Amino acid sequence: MLIKKLQDKMDVLAHSDLLRHKWIAQSQTGTQQILLNSSETNPSKQTLFCSNDYLGFASHPDILCALKDGIDRWGGGSGASHLISGHMGPHEALEVKLSELFARLIPDNRCLTFSTGYMANLAVMTVLGDADSEIFSDELNHASLIDGIRLCKGKVNIYKHRDYDALAQLLDKSTADVRLIVTDGIFSMDGDRANVEVLQKLAHKYDAWIVVDDAHGYGVIGGEGLGSLEVEQSINGRMILVGTLSKSAGLSGAFVVAHQTIIDYIFQTARTYIYTTAPLPAISYALLKSLDLMHGDEGRQRRGHLRVLEQHLRCGLSDLVDEYSNAGLSISDSVSPIQAVIVGESQRAIDLSDGLSELGFRVPGIRPPTVPIGTSRIRVTLSADHSINDVDRLMDAFRILFKKTI
């Protein structure tokens, strides 16, 4: 019965053009990569516009050298959870460094690191979202926040994407002891940014705290690369920041920075921290080098190049949408390396993605349930290792496909 039931569900996914397929990389992460589609036999060289390696650090020689050095110094696995014997020198040094980086933006803070951003978000939401709390969550938050919220014991409210008037009305009605506003910093499918300044004013007015998942903002925006919080000028202590170390930092892991009492309580009670083996110490060791680069001159140069690439790509996409104005296309309101061309139906996104692959570009089609029905899209992500010529070649490929299919 189980096999038949699952196969029936698979058939429904196939009929709805929602089946997913695996791509197998045959070379290291970069803007050029050898890829093998699981349905094919021969790999092909593709120009990637789908990676979250925004600063190009995943294959940075200095970071790779630090990773090798970390293995020589600290060996392989940590051998245990953080609270048994697995919390090693590099783990502690990384937490201290991240705490210091955000000291100006989040006063009296501490930092706690996690194996993944998913685990970090589950920890924050399940620990803070107890029966005395009330949650106010943006409808387009990442799946890891949504899953964490589903495990909360408090009342949950979902407000329309970036509709802060609606959020204020919900907050005004709340009688909960603890109010938590939950938002992405940069929204992963559209690339637009939460208005943290407005959220702070609401938090102050209604005695609320703000959970910001800045997975796609940290390292990418702000003069120092500190992300969405750095962009705003009126930062206060009502912030609980979740960040990732697998995107701009080029390796893996995640962190939470908040007031030290909040971190102390998460440390004592978060199941995704207590009951899992600590990450490889060599990764934390290499992340120290990554953060030095990210928040130094090289990071600033790479972010500057990203801004140039974003503007160039956005101008090209805007011209393309205008050129095919009757085709029902639009582009997202992005302020980040994530640029989405919204095409509507799932099959249309699949066809465009397949066509781009045939022309040598890996750019995925994003479909429900990742995005709402009727908003399937081609999601382009930029890396500081891309060139203007790479973007121009991608735009030429879009034009070739649009002439054929639209």
Secondary structure per residue as TSV (DSSP state, phi and psi in degrees):
chain	resnum	aa	ss	phi	psi
A	1	M	-	360.0	-41.3
A	2	L	H	-61.1	-47.8
A	3	I	H	-61.4	-44.7
A	4	K	H	-63.0	-42.5
A	5	K	H	-61.5	-43.5
A	6	L	H	-69.0	-38.5
A	7	Q	H	-65.5	-37.1
A	8	D	H	-61.0	-41.3
A	9	K	H	-67.1	-37.7
A	10	M	H	-63.3	-39.0
A	11	D	H	-63.2	-38.3
A	12	V	H	-64.0	-42.9
A	13	L	H	-61.2	-43.5
A	14	A	H	-63.2	-43.1
A	15	H	H	-64.6	-28.2
A	16	S	T	-93.2	8.7
A	17	D	T	59.0	40.0
A	18	L	-	-119.8	10.5
A	19	L	-	-70.3	142.6
A	20	R	-	-103.8	152.0
A	21	H	-	-131.7	150.1
A	22	K	-	-90.7	137.4
A	23	W	E	-110.8	134.0
A	24	I	E	-112.9	113.1
A	25	A	E	-74.3	134.4
A	26	Q	S	-107.4	7.0
A	27	S	S	-149.9	170.0
A	28	Q	-	-68.4	162.1
A	29	T	S	-60.5	135.6
A	30	G	S	-179.7	177.4
A	31	T	S	-73.2	-20.3
A	32	Q	E	-116.3	127.0
A	33	Q	E	-146.0	145.6
A	34	I	E	-87.4	121.0
A	35	L	E	-124.5	146.3
A	36	L	E	-123.5	118.3
A	37	N	E	-73.3	135.5
A	38	S	T	-61.8	-17.2
A	39	S	T	-94.7	0.8
A	40	E	-	-118.7	170.7
A	41	T	S	-110.6	-21.2
A	42	N	S	-114.0	127.1
A	43	P	-	-71.0	160.1
A	44	S	E	-139.0	153.1
A	45	K	E	-83.8	127.3
A	46	Q	E	-126.6	146.4
A	47	T	E	-89.0	119.5
A	48	L	E	-85.2	127.1
A	49	F	S	-125.4	47.3
A	50	C	-	-141.9	-4.4
A	51	S	-	-81.1	152.1
A	52	N	-	-93.7	13.6
A	53	D	-	-80.1	68.0
A	54	Y	T	-60.7	-37.0
A	55	L	T	-97.1	-1.0
A	56	G	S	73.4	27.1
A	57	F	-	-87.6	-13.1
A	58	A	T	-61.7	-28.0
A	59	S	T	-121.9	22.4
A	60	H	-	-68.0	127.8
A	61	P	H	-59.0	-37.1
A	62	D	H	-66.8	-36.8
A	63	I	H	-72.2	-38.5
A	64	L	H	-65.5	-38.1
A	65	C	H	-63.1	-40.8
A	66	A	H	-65.3	-36.7
A	67	L	H	-64.5	-44.0
A	68	K	H	-63.8	-42.0
A	69	D	H	-62.5	-39.3
A	70	G	H	-63.4	-37.8
A	71	I	H	-65.9	-43.5
A	72	D	H	-61.1	-37.6
A	73	R	H	-83.6	-37.5
A	74	W	H	-118.6	-1.4
A	75	G	-	74.8	-154.6
A	76	G	S	-89.3	-115.5
A	77	G	-	-69.4	162.1
A	78	S	-	-79.6	-20.7
A	79	G	-	87.5	-13.7
A	80	A	S	-167.0	175.0
A	81	S	B	-71.4	167.5
A	82	H	I	-57.3	-35.2
A	83	L	I	-91.3	2.7
A	84	I	I	-103.7	-79.7
A	85	S	I	-144.5	8.8
A	86	G	I	-87.2	-8.7
A	87	H	-	-84.2	108.5
A	88	M	-	-110.4	173.1
A	89	G	H	-50.4	-48.3
A	90	P	H	-62.3	-34.7
A	91	H	H	-61.7	-46.2
A	92	E	H	-66.2	-42.4
A	93	A	H	-62.5	-37.5
A	94	L	H	-66.4	-43.0
A	95	E	H	-63.9	-41.1
A	96	V	H	-63.9	-42.6
A	97	K	H	-64.3	-44.2
A	98	L	H	-65.8	-38.9
A	99	S	H	-59.7	-43.9
A	100	E	H	-66.5	-37.9
A	101	L	H	-61.4	-36.0
A	102	F	T	-101.5	11.6
A	103	A	T	-60.8	-35.6
A	104	R	T	-72.1	-31.5
A	105	L	T	-91.5	-30.7
A	106	I	S	-129.4	95.1
A	107	P	T	-64.4	153.4
A	108	D	T	53.6	40.4
A	109	N	E	-93.1	164.7
A	110	R	E	-134.0	167.4
A	111	C	E	-127.1	144.6
A	112	L	E	-131.2	132.3
A	113	T	E	-102.1	152.5
A	114	F	E	-131.4	164.8
A	115	S	S	-69.8	-34.7
A	116	T	-	-144.0	161.0
A	117	G	H	-65.6	-34.1
A	118	Y	H	-59.5	-45.7
A	119	M	H	-66.4	-36.5
A	120	A	H	-63.8	-45.1
A	121	N	H	-66.9	-39.3
A	122	L	H	-61.2	-40.7
A	123	A	H	-61.7	-50.8
A	124	V	H	-60.8	-47.6
A	125	M	H	-72.2	-39.5
A	126	T	H	-73.8	-31.8
A	127	V	H	-76.5	-44.1
A	128	L	H	-86.9	-24.0
A	129	G	-	-88.3	56.7
A	130	D	-	-82.5	-171.9
A	131	A	T	-66.7	-19.5
A	132	D	T	-88.4	0.2
A	133	S	E	-103.4	164.6
A	134	E	E	-135.6	131.7
A	135	I	E	-104.5	138.2
A	136	F	E	-126.9	105.5
A	137	S	E	-119.0	133.8
A	138	D	E	-63.6	139.0
A	139	E	T	-65.4	-19.3
A	140	L	T	-106.2	20.3
A	141	N	-	-62.7	159.0
A	142	H	-	-64.1	154.5
A	143	A	H	-56.8	-33.9
A	144	S	H	-68.2	-36.5
A	145	L	H	-66.7	-43.1
A	146	I	H	-60.2	-44.8
A	147	D	H	-66.2	-39.0
A	148	G	H	-62.0	-41.3
A	149	I	H	-65.5	-36.2
A	150	R	H	-62.1	-24.9
A	151	L	T	-90.1	-5.6
A	152	C	-	-69.3	153.2
A	153	K	S	-97.3	-10.0
A	154	G	S	-88.0	174.1
A	155	K	E	-68.1	143.1
A	156	V	E	-121.5	130.5
A	157	N	E	-120.7	135.3
A	158	I	E	-110.7	122.1
A	159	Y	E	-106.4	151.8
A	160	K	-	-58.8	147.1
A	161	H	T	-50.7	117.8
A	162	R	T	55.6	26.8
A	163	D	-	-94.2	88.3
A	164	Y	H	-80.1	-17.5
A	165	D	H	-68.2	-43.5
A	166	A	H	-64.5	-39.3
A	167	L	H	-61.1	-43.1
A	168	A	H	-61.4	-39.3
A	169	Q	H	-64.4	-39.2
A	170	L	H	-66.8	-42.5
A	171	L	H	-63.7	-37.3
A	172	D	H	-63.5	-28.6
A	173	K	H	-87.2	-11.7
A	174	S	-	-75.0	138.8
A	175	T	-	-118.9	13.3
A	176	A	-	-69.3	153.5
A	177	D	S	-68.4	-36.3
A	178	V	E	-126.8	126.7
A	179	R	E	-116.2	127.8
A	180	L	E	-121.0	115.5
A	181	I	E	-89.6	125.8
A	182	V	E	-120.6	127.0
A	183	T	E	-152.6	149.7
A	184	D	E	-68.5	152.1
A	185	G	S	-79.0	-61.7
A	186	I	B	-107.1	125.8
A	187	F	-	-78.9	129.8
A	188	S	T	-70.3	-25.1
A	189	M	T	-97.4	-21.0
A	190	D	T	-113.0	-24.2
A	191	G	-	79.8	6.5
A	192	D	-	-85.2	166.3
A	193	R	B	-116.3	140.2
A	194	A	-	-66.2	145.9
A	195	N	-	-86.8	88.7
A	196	V	H	-65.2	-31.8
A	197	E	H	-63.0	-44.8
A	198	V	H	-64.5	-41.9
A	199	L	H	-62.1	-36.7
A	200	Q	H	-65.5	-40.1
A	201	K	H	-63.9	-40.7
A	202	L	H	-66.4	-40.0
A	203	A	H	-61.9	-41.2
A	204	H	H	-66.6	-42.8
A	205	K	H	-67.1	-39.3
A	206	Y	T	-109.2	16.1
A	207	D	T	53.6	51.8
A	208	A	E	-114.5	164.9
A	209	W	E	-114.0	154.9
A	210	I	E	-117.2	125.4
A	211	V	E	-100.4	116.9
A	212	V	E	-114.6	115.9
A	213	D	E	-90.5	102.4
A	214	D	-	-105.0	40.4
A	215	A	T	-55.6	-38.4
A	216	H	T	-100.8	4.5
A	217	G	T	-107.9	-35.8
A	218	Y	T	-63.4	129.0
A	219	G	T	86.5	-18.8
A	220	V	T	-100.4	-43.3
A	221	I	S	-119.1	162.1
A	222	G	S	91.0	147.0
A	223	G	T	-58.1	-39.0
A	224	E	T	-95.3	0.0
A	225	G	S	79.2	19.8
A	226	L	-	-85.6	0.3
A	227	G	-	90.3	-153.8
A	228	S	H	-61.5	-34.0
A	229	L	H	-68.7	-34.4
A	230	E	H	-68.8	-29.8
A	231	V	H	-64.0	-34.5
A	232	E	-	-85.1	155.5
A	233	Q	S	-100.1	-19.3
A	234	S	-	-109.9	59.6
A	235	I	-	-78.2	139.7
A	236	N	-	-134.0	-171.8
A	237	G	S	-85.2	6.5
A	238	R	-	-90.5	32.4
A	239	M	E	-111.9	138.4
A	240	I	E	-123.5	106.2
A	241	L	E	-99.8	128.7
A	242	V	E	-111.6	129.5
A	243	G	E	-132.9	159.9
A	244	T	E	-112.3	154.9
A	245	L	S	-117.2	12.9
A	246	S	S	-104.5	-3.7
A	247	K	S	-108.5	-92.8
A	248	S	T	-61.3	-33.9
A	249	A	T	-75.6	-16.2
A	250	G	S	82.7	4.9
A	251	L	S	-126.3	-113.1
A	252	S	-	-158.9	165.0
A	253	G	-	111.4	179.9
A	254	A	E	-158.1	171.7
A	255	F	E	-148.9	158.0
A	256	V	E	-125.9	128.6
A	257	V	E	-119.6	127.9
A	258	A	E	-161.8	178.7
A	259	H	E	-52.4	142.6
A	260	Q	H	-58.5	-31.6
A	261	T	H	-67.1	-39.1
A	262	I	H	-63.1	-46.3
A	263	I	H	-64.3	-41.3
A	264	D	H	-58.0	-40.7
A	265	Y	H	-71.5	-39.8
A	266	I	H	-61.7	-42.0
A	267	F	H	-57.1	-40.3
A	268	Q	H	-78.9	-24.6
A	269	T	H	-128.0	-13.4
A	270	A	-	-75.3	117.7
A	271	R	H	-64.9	-34.2
A	272	T	H	-74.8	-8.3
A	273	Y	H	-98.5	-42.5
A	274	I	H	-73.6	-42.0
A	275	Y	T	-105.1	42.8
A	276	T	S	-147.9	150.7
A	277	T	B	-68.0	138.2
A	278	A	-	-64.4	150.8
A	279	P	-	-62.0	164.7
A	280	L	-	-55.0	128.6
A	281	P	H	-62.0	-28.7
A	282	A	H	-62.1	-32.3
A	283	I	H	-68.0	-45.6
A	284	S	H	-62.3	-38.0
A	285	Y	H	-61.1	-46.3
A	286	A	H	-69.0	-30.7
A	287	L	H	-63.5	-29.2
A	288	L	H	-61.0	-40.8
A	289	K	H	-67.9	-41.8
A	290	S	H	-58.5	-43.9
A	291	L	H	-67.9	-35.4
A	292	D	H	-59.4	-43.9
A	293	L	H	-69.3	-44.3
A	294	M	H	-59.5	-41.9
A	295	H	T	-100.2	14.3
A	296	G	S	-110.6	-162.4
A	297	D	H	-61.5	-40.5
A	298	E	H	-65.0	-40.7
A	299	G	H	-61.1	-42.7
A	300	R	H	-63.1	-41.3
A	301	Q	H	-63.5	-42.5
A	302	R	H	-68.5	-38.1
A	303	R	H	-65.6	-37.5
A	304	G	H	-62.0	-41.5
A	305	H	H	-66.1	-38.0
A	306	L	H	-58.9	-42.2
A	307	R	H	-60.7	-39.8
A	308	V	H	-64.7	-45.0
A	309	L	H	-62.7	-43.3
A	310	E	H	-58.8	-47.1
A	311	Q	H	-64.3	-41.8
A	312	H	H	-64.9	-45.7
A	313	L	H	-65.2	-43.0
A	314	R	H	-64.3	-39.4
A	315	C	H	-62.2	-43.2
A	316	G	H	-64.4	-42.2
A	317	L	H	-68.0	-37.8
A	318	S	H	-62.8	-43.4
A	319	D	H	-62.4	-39.7
A	320	L	H	-65.9	-43.6
A	321	V	H	-64.2	-40.1
A	322	D	H	-64.7	-39.5
A	323	E	H	-63.8	-35.0
A	324	Y	T	-112.8	52.8
A	325	S	G	-64.8	-21.0
A	326	N	G	-90.9	4.7
A	327	A	G	-95.4	0.9
A	328	G	T	72.3	28.0
A	329	L	-	-94.0	154.8
A	330	S	E	-153.3	164.7
A	331	I	E	-119.2	150.4
A	332	S	-	-72.1	159.8
A	333	D	-	-85.4	67.5
A	334	S	-	-92.5	147.6
A	335	V	S	-128.4	32.8
A	336	S	S	-148.8	179.9
A	337	P	S	-68.7	-6.5
A	338	I	E	-89.8	117.0
A	339	Q	E	-127.7	120.2
A	340	A	E	-110.8	132.5
A	341	V	E	-101.4	108.4
A	342	I	E	-86.7	120.6
A	343	V	E	-113.6	-11.8
A	344	G	E	105.7	-95.7
A	345	E	S	-81.8	152.6
A	346	S	H	-60.3	-45.8
A	347	Q	H	-62.6	-33.7
A	348	R	H	-64.4	-41.4
A	349	A	H	-66.2	-40.4
A	350	I	H	-61.9	-46.4
A	351	D	H	-61.8	-42.3
A	352	L	H	-67.1	-41.6
A	353	S	H	-63.6	-43.8
A	354	D	H	-62.8	-40.5
A	355	G	H	-64.4	-40.7
A	356	L	H	-63.8	-37.9
A	357	S	H	-62.4	-41.8
A	358	E	H	-63.0	-27.2
A	359	L	T	-92.1	4.1
A	360	G	T	98.1	20.6
A	361	F	E	-127.5	130.4
A	362	R	E	-97.9	102.8
A	363	V	-	-136.5	110.6
A	364	P	-	-75.5	151.6
A	365	G	E	-89.1	127.8
A	366	I	E	-103.6	126.4
A	367	R	-	-127.7	170.5
A	368	P	T	-59.4	149.4
A	369	P	T	-87.5	3.5
A	370	T	T	-62.2	-37.3
A	371	V	S	-125.9	159.9
A	372	P	-	-61.2	152.6
A	373	I	T	-57.0	135.9
A	374	G	T	87.5	1.8
A	375	T	-	-124.1	28.2
A	376	S	E	-55.8	151.3
A	377	R	E	-153.5	163.7
A	378	I	E	-98.1	118.5
A	379	R	E	-104.0	109.2
A	380	V	E	-95.5	128.6
A	381	T	E	-122.2	139.5
A	382	L	-	-102.3	153.0
A	383	S	-	-124.6	151.2
A	384	A	T	-63.6	-15.5
A	385	D	T	-83.3	-8.9
A	386	H	-	-70.2	156.7
A	387	S	-	-113.7	166.0
A	388	I	H	-59.1	-37.0
A	389	N	H	-63.5	-38.2
A	390	D	H	-58.7	-45.2
A	391	V	H	-64.5	-41.9
A	392	D	H	-62.3	-40.3
A	393	R	H	-65.4	-37.8
A	394	L	H	-63.8	-42.7
A	395	M	H	-64.3	-37.7
A	396	D	H	-61.5	-40.0
A	397	A	H	-65.3	-42.1
A	398	F	H	-57.0	-44.8
A	399	R	H	-64.0	-40.8
A	400	I	H	-59.9	-44.7
A	401	L	H	-71.2	-39.1
A	402	F	H	-65.3	-36.3
A	403	K	H	-64.9	-31.5
A	404	K	H	-80.4	-36.4
A	405	T	H	-111.0	-14.2
A	406	I	-	-117.9	360.0
